[in-house]
C-alpha cells in the first residue's frame, strides 16, 4: 500500500510540474506575440471629428436635473 501511495504522489507532482511548465510557456508566448503585434501593427491614433453638435439647452437641463435628483435620492436611501 505504501508503494502505491508513493507512486501516486510522484505522479501527482509530475502532473503538476507539467501543467506549471505549460502555463509558464503559455504566458511567455502570449506576451511575445503581444509585443510582436504591437511592434509591427501599432495602434493608429483615433481621429477626432470636430463636428459642431446642436445643443438644446432646455431639454439638457431637464435631463441633468432629473439625473441629479435620482442620484441624490439614491444616495440618501443607501
PDB file of N, CA, C and O in Angstrom:
ATOM      1  N   UNK A   1       0.813  -1.182   0.000  1.00  0.00           N
ATOM      2  CA  UNK A   1       0.000   0.000   0.000  1.00  0.00           C
ATOM      3  C   UNK A   1       0.867   1.261   0.000  1.00  0.00           C
ATOM      4  O   UNK A   1       0.516   2.245  -0.652  1.00  0.00           O
ATOM      5  N   UNK A   2       1.970   1.251   0.705  1.00  0.00           N
ATOM      6  CA  UNK A   2       2.860   2.398   0.765  1.00  0.00           C
ATOM      7  C   UNK A   2       3.466   2.681  -0.598  1.00  0.00           C
ATOM      8  O   UNK A   2       3.655   3.838  -0.976  1.00  0.00           O
ATOM      9  N   UNK A   3       3.770   1.617  -1.335  1.00  0.00           N
ATOM     10  CA  UNK A   3       4.346   1.780  -2.666  1.00  0.00           C
ATOM     11  C   UNK A   3       3.355   2.443  -3.605  1.00  0.00           C
ATOM     12  O   UNK A   3       3.742   3.262  -4.439  1.00  0.00           O
ATOM     13  N   UNK A   4       2.065   2.095  -3.478  1.00  0.00           N
ATOM     14  CA  UNK A   4       1.043   2.724  -4.312  1.00  0.00           C
ATOM     15  C   UNK A   4       0.891   4.211  -3.982  1.00  0.00           C
ATOM     16  O   UNK A   4       0.713   5.036  -4.878  1.00  0.00           O
ATOM     17  N   UNK A   5       0.963   4.545  -2.701  1.00  0.00           N
ATOM     18  CA  UNK A   5       0.848   5.947  -2.301  1.00  0.00           C
ATOM     19  C   UNK A   5       2.032   6.767  -2.826  1.00  0.00           C
ATOM     20  O   UNK A   5       1.846   7.874  -3.330  1.00  0.00           O
ATOM     21  N   UNK A   6       3.233   6.229  -2.709  1.00  0.00           N
ATOM     22  CA  UNK A   6       4.404   6.961  -3.199  1.00  0.00           C
ATOM     23  C   UNK A   6       4.356   7.107  -4.716  1.00  0.00           C
ATOM     24  O   UNK A   6       4.760   8.142  -5.245  1.00  0.00           O
ATOM     25  N   UNK A   7       3.873   6.095  -5.419  1.00  0.00           N
ATOM     26  CA  UNK A   7       3.731   6.202  -6.875  1.00  0.00           C
ATOM     27  C   UNK A   7       2.683   7.257  -7.230  1.00  0.00           C
ATOM     28  O   UNK A   7       2.855   8.018  -8.182  1.00  0.00           O
ATOM     29  N   UNK A   8       1.604   7.295  -6.460  1.00  0.00           N
ATOM     30  CA  UNK A   8       0.568   8.296  -6.707  1.00  0.00           C
ATOM     31  C   UNK A   8       1.064   9.699  -6.459  1.00  0.00           C
ATOM     32  O   UNK A   8       0.759  10.615  -7.223  1.00  0.00           O
ATOM     33  N   UNK A   9       1.833   9.876  -5.386  1.00  0.00           N
ATOM     34  CA  UNK A   9       2.369  11.206  -5.084  1.00  0.00           C
ATOM     35  C   UNK A   9       3.372  11.641  -6.146  1.00  0.00           C
ATOM     36  O   UNK A   9       3.377  12.804  -6.551  1.00  0.00           O
ATOM     37  N   UNK A  10       4.227  10.715  -6.604  1.00  0.00           N
ATOM     38  CA  UNK A  10       5.162  11.045  -7.682  1.00  0.00           C
ATOM     39  C   UNK A  10       4.424  11.443  -8.946  1.00  0.00           C
ATOM     40  O   UNK A  10       4.800  12.402  -9.619  1.00  0.00           O
ATOM     41  N   UNK A  11       3.372  10.702  -9.266  1.00  0.00           N
ATOM     42  CA  UNK A  11       2.585  11.003 -10.463  1.00  0.00           C
ATOM     43  C   UNK A  11       1.893  12.363 -10.322  1.00  0.00           C
ATOM     44  O   UNK A  11       1.801  13.119 -11.289  1.00  0.00           O
ATOM     45  N   UNK A  12       1.409  12.669  -9.116  1.00  0.00           N
ATOM     46  CA  UNK A  12       0.756  13.947  -8.873  1.00  0.00           C
ATOM     47  C   UNK A  12       1.743  15.100  -9.078  1.00  0.00           C
ATOM     48  O   UNK A  12       1.417  16.082  -9.745  1.00  0.00           O
ATOM     49  N   UNK A  13       2.942  14.986  -8.511  1.00  0.00           N
ATOM     50  CA  UNK A  13       3.933  16.049  -8.665  1.00  0.00           C
ATOM     51  C   UNK A  13       4.402  16.174 -10.114  1.00  0.00           C
ATOM     52  O   UNK A  13       4.659  17.282 -10.586  1.00  0.00           O
ATOM     53  N   UNK A  14       4.515  15.065 -10.812  1.00  0.00           N
ATOM     54  CA  UNK A  14       4.905  15.125 -12.223  1.00  0.00           C
ATOM     55  C   UNK A  14       3.830  15.851 -13.036  1.00  0.00           C
ATOM     56  O   UNK A  14       4.146  16.687 -13.883  1.00  0.00           O
ATOM     57  N   UNK A  15       2.564  15.530 -12.777  1.00  0.00           N
ATOM     58  CA  UNK A  15       1.468  16.184 -13.496  1.00  0.00           C
ATOM     59  C   UNK A  15       1.395  17.666 -13.188  1.00  0.00           C
ATOM     60  O   UNK A  15       1.206  18.485 -14.087  1.00  0.00           O
ATOM     61  N   UNK A  16       1.547  18.015 -11.901  1.00  0.00           N
ATOM     62  CA  UNK A  16       1.506  19.429 -11.532  1.00  0.00           C
ATOM     63  C   UNK A  16       2.686  20.179 -12.133  1.00  0.00           C
ATOM     64  O   UNK A  16       2.539  21.335 -12.529  1.00  0.00           O
ATOM     65  N   UNK A  17       3.844  19.551 -12.210  1.00  0.00           N
ATOM     66  CA  UNK A  17       5.008  20.186 -12.818  1.00  0.00           C
ATOM     67  C   UNK A  17       4.807  20.430 -14.302  1.00  0.00           C
ATOM     68  O   UNK A  17       5.170  21.486 -14.820  1.00  0.00           O
ATOM     69  N   UNK A  18       4.226  19.445 -14.986  1.00  0.00           N
ATOM     70  CA  UNK A  18       3.976  19.595 -16.424  1.00  0.00           C
ATOM     71  C   UNK A  18       2.975  20.730 -16.673  1.00  0.00           C
ATOM     72  O   UNK A  18       3.164  21.539 -17.581  1.00  0.00           O
ATOM     73  N   UNK A  19       1.917  20.785 -15.868  1.00  0.00           N
ATOM     74  CA  UNK A  19       0.923  21.854 -16.027  1.00  0.00           C
ATOM     75  C   UNK A  19       1.558  23.212 -15.744  1.00  0.00           C
ATOM     76  O   UNK A  19       1.302  24.174 -16.467  1.00  0.00           O
ATOM     77  N   UNK A  20       2.380  23.300 -14.704  1.00  0.00           N
ATOM     78  CA  UNK A  20       3.037  24.564 -14.376  1.00  0.00           C
ATOM     79  C   UNK A  20       3.949  25.003 -15.515  1.00  0.00           C
ATOM     80  O   UNK A  20       3.936  26.174 -15.893  1.00  0.00           O
ATOM     81  N   UNK A  21       4.739  24.088 -16.069  1.00  0.00           N
ATOM     82  CA  UNK A  21       5.621  24.442 -17.183  1.00  0.00           C
ATOM     83  C   UNK A  21       4.822  24.883 -18.402  1.00  0.00           C
ATOM     84  O   UNK A  21       5.194  25.845 -19.075  1.00  0.00           O
ATOM     85  N   UNK A  22       3.722  24.183 -18.690  1.00  0.00           N
ATOM     86  CA  UNK A  22       2.901  24.554 -19.835  1.00  0.00           C
ATOM     87  C   UNK A  22       2.312  25.948 -19.662  1.00  0.00           C
ATOM     88  O   UNK A  22       2.339  26.748 -20.596  1.00  0.00           O
ATOM     89  N   UNK A  23       1.779  26.250 -18.478  1.00  0.00           N
ATOM     90  CA  UNK A  23       1.192  27.571 -18.252  1.00  0.00           C
ATOM     91  C   UNK A  23       2.246  28.669 -18.295  1.00  0.00           C
ATOM     92  O   UNK A  23       1.978  29.766 -18.785  1.00  0.00           O
ATOM     93  N   UNK A  24       3.444  28.385 -17.785  1.00  0.00           N
ATOM     94  CA  UNK A  24       4.526  29.366 -17.848  1.00  0.00           C
ATOM     95  C   UNK A  24       4.913  29.643 -19.303  1.00  0.00           C
ATOM     96  O   UNK A  24       5.097  30.797 -19.690  1.00  0.00           O
ATOM     97  N   UNK A  25       5.034  28.603 -20.093  1.00  0.00           N
ATOM     98  CA  UNK A  25       5.350  28.783 -21.513  1.00  0.00           C
ATOM     99  C   UNK A  25       4.228  29.531 -22.225  1.00  0.00           C
ATOM    100  O   UNK A  25       4.493  30.354 -23.102  1.00  0.00           O
ATOM    101  N   UNK A  26       2.977  29.255 -21.856  1.00  0.00           N
ATOM    102  CA  UNK A  26       1.843  29.917 -22.479  1.00  0.00           C
ATOM    103  C   UNK A  26       1.873  31.422 -22.204  1.00  0.00           C
ATOM    104  O   UNK A  26       1.634  32.221 -23.109  1.00  0.00           O
ATOM    105  N   UNK A  27       2.164  31.809 -20.967  1.00  0.00           N
ATOM    106  CA  UNK A  27       2.252  33.235 -20.630  1.00  0.00           C
ATOM    107  C   UNK A  27       3.385  33.887 -21.416  1.00  0.00           C
ATOM    108  O   UNK A  27       3.217  34.990 -21.936  1.00  0.00           O
ATOM    109  N   UNK A  28       4.530  33.224 -21.511  1.00  0.00           N
ATOM    110  CA  UNK A  28       5.664  33.767 -22.258  1.00  0.00           C
ATOM    111  C   UNK A  28       5.315  33.955 -23.735  1.00  0.00           C
ATOM    112  O   UNK A  28       5.624  34.994 -24.318  1.00  0.00           O
ATOM    113  N   UNK A  29       4.685  32.974 -24.332  1.00  0.00           N
ATOM    114  CA  UNK A  29       4.345  33.048 -25.763  1.00  0.00           C
ATOM    115  C   UNK A  29       3.301  34.136 -26.012  1.00  0.00           C
ATOM    116  O   UNK A  29       3.389  34.857 -27.005  1.00  0.00           O
ATOM    117  N   UNK A  30       2.318  34.262 -25.124  1.00  0.00           N
ATOM    118  CA  UNK A  30       1.297  35.299 -25.310  1.00  0.00           C
ATOM    119  C   UNK A  30       1.919  36.688 -25.195  1.00  0.00           C
ATOM    120  O   UNK A  30       1.596  37.576 -25.985  1.00  0.00           O
ATOM    121  N   UNK A  31       2.803  36.884 -24.227  1.00  0.00           N
ATOM    122  CA  UNK A  31       3.479  38.180 -24.100  1.00  0.00           C
ATOM    123  C   UNK A  31       4.348  38.471 -25.309  1.00  0.00           C
ATOM    124  O   UNK A  31       4.402  39.612 -25.767  1.00  0.00           O
ATOM    125  N   UNK A  32       5.027  37.465 -25.832  1.00  0.00           N
ATOM    126  CA  UNK A  32       5.869  37.647 -27.010  1.00  0.00           C
ATOM    127  C   UNK A  32       5.012  38.006 -28.226  1.00  0.00           C
ATOM    128  O   UNK A  32       5.366  38.904 -28.990  1.00  0.00           O
ATOM    129  N   UNK A  33       3.894  37.314 -28.406  1.00  0.00           N
ATOM    130  CA  UNK A  33       3.010  37.609 -29.540  1.00  0.00           C
ATOM    131  C   UNK A  33       2.419  39.009 -29.418  1.00  0.00           C
ATOM    132  O   UNK A  33       2.287  39.716 -30.417  1.00  0.00           O
ATOM    133  N   UNK A  34       2.065  39.411 -28.209  1.00  0.00           N
ATOM    134  CA  UNK A  34       1.529  40.757 -28.000  1.00  0.00           C
ATOM    135  C   UNK A  34       2.574  41.806 -28.363  1.00  0.00           C
ATOM    136  O   UNK A  34       2.253  42.808 -29.002  1.00  0.00           O
ATOM    137  N   UNK A  35       3.812  41.582 -27.962  1.00  0.00           N
ATOM    138  CA  UNK A  35       4.885  42.514 -28.306  1.00  0.00           C
ATOM    139  C   UNK A  35       5.113  42.604 -29.803  1.00  0.00           C
ATOM    140  O   UNK A  35       5.319  43.692 -30.341  1.00  0.00           O
ATOM    141  N   UNK A  36       5.078  41.461 -30.478  1.00  0.00           N
ATOM    142  CA  UNK A  36       5.268  41.466 -31.930  1.00  0.00           C
ATOM    143  C   UNK A  36       4.136  42.186 -32.637  1.00  0.00           C
ATOM    144  O   UNK A  36       4.372  42.944 -33.578  1.00  0.00           O
ATOM    145  N   UNK A  37       2.911  41.956 -32.194  1.00  0.00           N
ATOM    146  CA  UNK A  37       1.773  42.604 -32.841  1.00  0.00           C
ATOM    147  C   UNK A  37       1.833  44.108 -32.627  1.00  0.00           C
ATOM    148  O   UNK A  37       1.576  44.874 -33.555  1.00  0.00           O
ATOM    149  N   UNK A  38       2.168  44.542 -31.415  1.00  0.00           N
ATOM    150  CA  UNK A  38       2.259  45.979 -31.166  1.00  0.00           C
ATOM    151  C   UNK A  38       3.424  46.609 -31.911  1.00  0.00           C
ATOM    152  O   UNK A  38       3.374  47.788 -32.260  1.00  0.00           O
ATOM    153  N   UNK A  39       4.469  45.834 -32.156  1.00  0.00           N
ATOM    154  CA  UNK A  39       5.628  46.380 -32.858  1.00  0.00           C
ATOM    155  C   UNK A  39       5.352  46.542 -34.345  1.00  0.00           C
ATOM    156  O   UNK A  39       5.698  47.570 -34.927  1.00  0.00           O
ATOM    157  N   UNK A  40       4.729  45.535 -34.974  1.00  0.00           N
ATOM    158  CA  UNK A  40       4.530  45.576 -36.416  1.00  0.00           C
ATOM    159  C   UNK A  40       3.175  46.160 -36.834  1.00  0.00           C
ATOM    160  O   UNK A  40       3.011  46.585 -37.978  1.00  0.00           O
ATOM    161  N   UNK A  41       2.225  46.182 -35.928  1.00  0.00           N
ATOM    162  CA  UNK A  41       0.910  46.749 -36.219  1.00  0.00           C
ATOM    163  C   UNK A  41       0.514  47.706 -35.094  1.00  0.00           C
ATOM    164  O   UNK A  41      -0.370  47.394 -34.296  1.00  0.00           O
ATOM    165  N   UNK A  42       1.165  48.870 -35.028  1.00  0.00           N
ATOM    166  CA  UNK A  42       0.854  49.803 -33.935  1.00  0.00           C
ATOM    167  C   UNK A  42      -0.565  50.351 -34.086  1.00  0.00           C
ATOM    168  O   UNK A  42      -1.114  50.415 -35.186  1.00  0.00           O
ATOM    169  N   UNK A  43      -1.136  50.739 -32.956  1.00  0.00           N
ATOM    170  CA  UNK A  43      -2.475  51.313 -32.987  1.00  0.00           C
ATOM    171  C   UNK A  43      -2.417  52.699 -33.606  1.00  0.00           C
ATOM    172  O   UNK A  43      -1.540  53.504 -33.295  1.00  0.00           O
ATOM    173  N   UNK A  44      -3.355  52.952 -34.473  1.00  0.00           N
ATOM    174  CA  UNK A  44      -3.428  54.259 -35.097  1.00  0.00           C
ATOM    175  C   UNK A  44      -4.171  55.202 -34.164  1.00  0.00           C
ATOM    176  O   UNK A  44      -5.122  54.792 -33.498  1.00  0.00           O
ATOM    177  N   UNK A  45      -3.749  56.460 -34.107  1.00  0.00           N
ATOM    178  CA  UNK A  45      -4.460  57.400 -33.234  1.00  0.00           C
ATOM    179  C   UNK A  45      -5.887  57.609 -33.725  1.00  0.00           C
ATOM    180  O   UNK A  45      -6.154  57.637 -34.926  1.00  0.00           O
ATOM    181  N   UNK A  46      -6.784  57.755 -32.776  1.00  0.00           N
ATOM    182  CA  UNK A  46      -8.190  57.955 -33.120  1.00  0.00           C
ATOM    183  C   UNK A  46      -8.365  59.330 -33.753  1.00  0.00           C
ATOM    184  O   UNK A  46      -7.801  60.323 -33.294  1.00  0.00           O
ATOM    185  N   UNK A  47      -9.145  59.362 -34.797  1.00  0.00           N
ATOM    186  CA  UNK A  47      -9.425  60.625 -35.468  1.00  0.00           C
ATOM    187  C   UNK A  47     -10.499  61.357 -34.692  1.00  0.00           C
ATOM    188  O   UNK A  47     -11.565  60.804 -34.418  1.00  0.00           O
ATOM    189  N   UNK A  48     -10.222  62.581 -34.344  1.00  0.00           N
ATOM    190  CA  UNK A  48     -11.218  63.361 -33.624  1.00  0.00           C
ATOM    191  C   UNK A  48     -11.965  64.229 -34.621  1.00  0.00           C
ATOM    192  O   UNK A  48     -11.379  65.075 -35.295  1.00  0.00           O
ATOM    193  N   UNK A  49     -13.220  64.013 -34.698  1.00  0.00           N
ATOM    194  CA  UNK A  49     -14.055  64.790 -35.600  1.00  0.00           C
ATOM    195  C   UNK A  49     -14.601  65.985 -34.838  1.00  0.00           C
ATOM    196  O   UNK A  49     -15.333  65.831 -33.860  1.00  0.00           O
ATOM    197  N   UNK A  50     -14.248  67.151 -35.283  1.00  0.00           N
ATOM    198  CA  UNK A  50     -14.734  68.371 -34.639  1.00  0.00           C
ATOM    199  C   UNK A  50     -15.989  68.842 -35.350  1.00  0.00           C
ATOM    200  O   UNK A  50     -15.979  69.840 -36.070  1.00  0.00           O
ATOM    201  N   UNK A  51     -17.056  68.114 -35.137  1.00  0.00           N
ATOM    202  CA  UNK A  51     -18.325  68.468 -35.757  1.00  0.00           C
ATOM    203  C   UNK A  51     -19.171  69.166 -34.713  1.00  0.00           C
ATOM    204  O   UNK A  51     -19.400  68.618 -33.635  1.00  0.00           O
ATOM    205  N   UNK A  52     -19.634  70.352 -35.011  1.00  0.00           N
ATOM    206  CA  UNK A  52     -20.474  71.049 -34.035  1.00  0.00           C
ATOM    207  C   UNK A  52     -21.790  70.299 -33.843  1.00  0.00           C
ATOM    208  O   UNK A  52     -22.419  69.850 -34.801  1.00  0.00           O
ATOM    209  N   UNK A  53     -22.174  70.181 -32.608  1.00  0.00           N
ATOM    210  CA  UNK A  53     -23.406  69.473 -32.275  1.00  0.00           C
ATOM    211  C   UNK A  53     -24.405  70.491 -31.769  1.00  0.00           C
ATOM    212  O   UNK A  53     -24.100  71.315 -30.906  1.00  0.00           O
ATOM    213  N   UNK A  54     -25.592  70.418 -32.316  1.00  0.00           N
ATOM    214  CA  UNK A  54     -26.645  71.328 -31.879  1.00  0.00           C
ATOM    215  C   UNK A  54     -27.123  70.893 -30.507  1.00  0.00           C
ATOM    216  O   UNK A  54     -27.484  69.736 -30.296  1.00  0.00           O
ATOM    217  N   UNK A  55     -27.118  71.839 -29.576  1.00  0.00           N
ATOM    218  CA  UNK A  55     -27.489  71.525 -28.206  1.00  0.00           C
ATOM    219  C   UNK A  55     -28.759  72.287 -27.864  1.00  0.00           C
ATOM    220  O   UNK A  55     -28.842  73.507 -28.010  1.00  0.00           O
ATOM    221  N   UNK A  56     -29.735  71.533 -27.408  1.00  0.00           N
ATOM    222  CA  UNK A  56     -30.966  72.151 -26.940  1.00  0.00           C
ATOM    223  C   UNK A  56     -30.838  72.278 -25.438  1.00  0.00           C
ATOM    224  O   UNK A  56     -30.976  71.291 -24.716  1.00  0.00           O
ATOM    225  N   UNK A  57     -30.578  73.476 -24.962  1.00  0.00           N
ATOM    226  CA  UNK A  57     -30.236  73.672 -23.556  1.00  0.00           C
ATOM    227  C   UNK A  57     -31.406  73.394 -22.629  1.00  0.00           C
ATOM    228  O   UNK A  57     -31.185  72.953 -21.501  1.00  0.00           O
ATOM    229  N   UNK A  58     -32.629  73.631 -23.050  1.00  0.00           N
ATOM    230  CA  UNK A  58     -33.769  73.419 -22.150  1.00  0.00           C
ATOM    231  C   UNK A  58     -33.979  71.932 -21.873  1.00  0.00           C
ATOM    232  O   UNK A  58     -34.270  71.549 -20.740  1.00  0.00           O
ATOM    233  N   UNK A  59     -33.833  71.087 -22.906  1.00  0.00           N
ATOM    234  CA  UNK A  59     -34.013  69.648 -22.680  1.00  0.00           C
ATOM    235  C   UNK A  59     -32.815  69.077 -21.927  1.00  0.00           C
ATOM    236  O   UNK A  59     -32.979  68.162 -21.120  1.00  0.00           O
ATOM    237  N   UNK A  60     -31.606  69.602 -22.177  1.00  0.00           N
ATOM    238  CA  UNK A  60     -30.426  69.125 -21.457  1.00  0.00           C
ATOM    239  C   UNK A  60     -30.517  69.449 -19.976  1.00  0.00           C
ATOM    240  O   UNK A  60     -30.168  68.620 -19.136  1.00  0.00           O
ATOM    241  N   UNK A  61     -30.976  70.629 -19.655  1.00  0.00           N
ATOM    242  CA  UNK A  61     -31.069  70.991 -18.240  1.00  0.00           C
ATOM    243  C   UNK A  61     -32.114  70.138 -17.527  1.00  0.00           C
ATOM    244  O   UNK A  61     -31.944  69.807 -16.354  1.00  0.00           O
ATOM    245  N   UNK A  62     -33.187  69.781 -18.220  1.00  0.00           N
ATOM    246  CA  UNK A  62     -34.194  68.937 -17.575  1.00  0.00           C
ATOM    247  C   UNK A  62     -33.645  67.531 -17.352  1.00  0.00           C
ATOM    248  O   UNK A  62     -33.932  66.907 -16.331  1.00  0.00           O
ATOM    249  N   UNK A  63     -32.857  67.031 -18.304  1.00  0.00           N
ATOM    250  CA  UNK A  63     -32.225  65.713 -18.114  1.00  0.00           C
ATOM    251  C   UNK A  63     -31.230  65.752 -16.958  1.00  0.00           C
ATOM    252  O   UNK A  63     -31.193  64.840 -16.132  1.00  0.00           O
ATOM    253  N   UNK A  64     -30.436  66.794 -16.905  1.00  0.00           N
ATOM    254  CA  UNK A  64     -29.445  66.929 -15.831  1.00  0.00           C
ATOM    255  C   UNK A  64     -30.137  67.033 -14.482  1.00  0.00           C
ATOM    256  O   UNK A  64     -29.679  66.440 -13.505  1.00  0.00           O
ATOM    257  N   UNK A  65     -31.243  67.783 -14.415  1.00  0.00           N
ATOM    258  CA  UNK A  65     -31.979  67.917 -13.167  1.00  0.00           C
ATOM    259  C   UNK A  65     -32.575  66.581 -12.740  1.00  0.00           C
ATOM    260  O   UNK A  65     -32.555  66.250 -11.554  1.00  0.00           O
ATOM    261  N   UNK A  66     -33.102  65.812 -13.681  1.00  0.00           N
ATOM    262  CA  UNK A  66     -33.688  64.508 -13.356  1.00  0.00           C
ATOM    263  C   UNK A  66     -32.621  63.539 -12.875  1.00  0.00           C
ATOM    264  O   UNK A  66     -32.838  62.799 -11.915  1.00  0.00           O
ATOM    265  N   UNK A  67     -31.487  63.539 -13.526  1.00  0.00           N
ATOM    266  CA  UNK A  67     -30.393  62.636 -13.128  1.00  0.00           C
ATOM    267  C   UNK A  67     -29.854  63.040 -11.765  1.00  0.00           C
ATOM    268  O   UNK A  67     -29.581  62.181 -10.927  1.00  0.00           O
ATOM    269  N   UNK A  68     -29.700  64.330 -11.537  1.00  0.00           N
ATOM    270  CA  UNK A  68     -29.206  64.800 -10.243  1.00  0.00           C
ATOM    271  C   UNK A  68     -30.167  64.427  -9.123  1.00  0.00           C
ATOM    272  O   UNK A  68     -29.732  64.008  -8.050  1.00  0.00           O
ATOM    273  N   UNK A  69     -31.467  64.573  -9.359  1.00  0.00           N
ATOM    274  CA  UNK A  69     -32.460  64.210  -8.347  1.00  0.00           C
ATOM    275  C   UNK A  69     -32.432  62.713  -8.068  1.00  0.00           C
ATOM    276  O   UNK A  69     -32.546  62.300  -6.914  1.00  0.00           O
ATOM    277  N   UNK A  70     -32.283  61.893  -9.111  1.00  0.00           N
ATOM    278  CA  UNK A  70     -32.236  60.446  -8.922  1.00  0.00           C
ATOM    279  C   UNK A  70     -31.002  60.031  -8.136  1.00  0.00           C
ATOM    280  O   UNK A  70     -31.088  59.170  -7.260  1.00  0.00           O
ATOM    281  N   UNK A  71     -29.850  60.636  -8.438  1.00  0.00           N
ATOM    282  CA  UNK A  71     -28.619  60.315  -7.713  1.00  0.00           C
ATOM    283  C   UNK A  71     -28.736  60.744  -6.257  1.00  0.00           C
ATOM    284  O   UNK A  71     -28.312  60.017  -5.359  1.00  0.00           O
ATOM    285  N   UNK A  72     -29.312  61.925  -6.019  1.00  0.00           N
ATOM    286  CA  UNK A  72     -29.473  62.408  -4.643  1.00  0.00           C
ATOM    287  C   UNK A  72     -30.403  61.487  -3.849  1.00  0.00           C
ATOM    288  O   UNK A  72     -30.123  61.171  -2.693  1.00  0.00           O
ATOM    289  N   UNK A  73     -31.506  61.057  -4.468  1.00  0.00           N
ATOM    290  CA  UNK A  73     -32.440  60.169  -3.783  1.00  0.00           C
ATOM    291  C   UNK A  73     -31.784  58.819  -3.501  1.00  0.00           C
ATOM    292  O   UNK A  73     -31.970  58.264  -2.418  1.00  0.00           O
ATOM    293  N   UNK A  74     -31.026  58.284  -4.445  1.00  0.00           N
ATOM    294  CA  UNK A  74     -30.347  57.002  -4.232  1.00  0.00           C
ATOM    295  C   UNK A  74     -29.345  57.099  -3.093  1.00  0.00           C
ATOM    296  O   UNK A  74     -29.279  56.217  -2.237  1.00  0.00           O
ATOM    297  N   UNK A  75     -28.569  58.170  -3.085  1.00  0.00           N
ATOM    298  CA  UNK A  75     -27.540  58.323  -2.038  1.00  0.00           C
ATOM    299  C   UNK A  75     -28.159  58.547  -0.664  1.00  0.00           C
ATOM    300  O   UNK A  75     -27.584  58.130   0.341  1.00  0.00           O
ATOM    301  N   UNK A  76     -29.310  59.191  -0.600  1.00  0.00           N
ATOM    302  CA  UNK A  76     -29.931  59.437   0.691  1.00  0.00           C
ATOM    303  C   UNK A  76     -30.536  58.164   1.270  1.00  0.00           C
ATOM    304  O   UNK A  76     -30.628  58.035   2.491  1.00  0.00           O
ATOM    305  N   UNK A  77     -30.951  57.224   0.427  1.00  0.00           N
ATOM    306  CA  UNK A  77     -31.550  55.972   0.923  1.00  0.00           C
ATOM    307  C   UNK A  77     -30.530  54.878   1.154  1.00  0.00           C
ATOM    308  O   UNK A  77     -30.808  53.934   1.895  1.00  0.00           O
ATOM    309  N   UNK A  78     -29.371  54.970   0.553  1.00  0.00           N
ATOM    310  CA  UNK A  78     -28.383  53.890   0.713  1.00  0.00           C
ATOM    311  C   UNK A  78     -27.204  54.361   1.471  1.00  0.00           C
ATOM    312  O   UNK A  78     -26.271  53.592   1.702  1.00  0.00           O
TER     313      UNK A  78
END
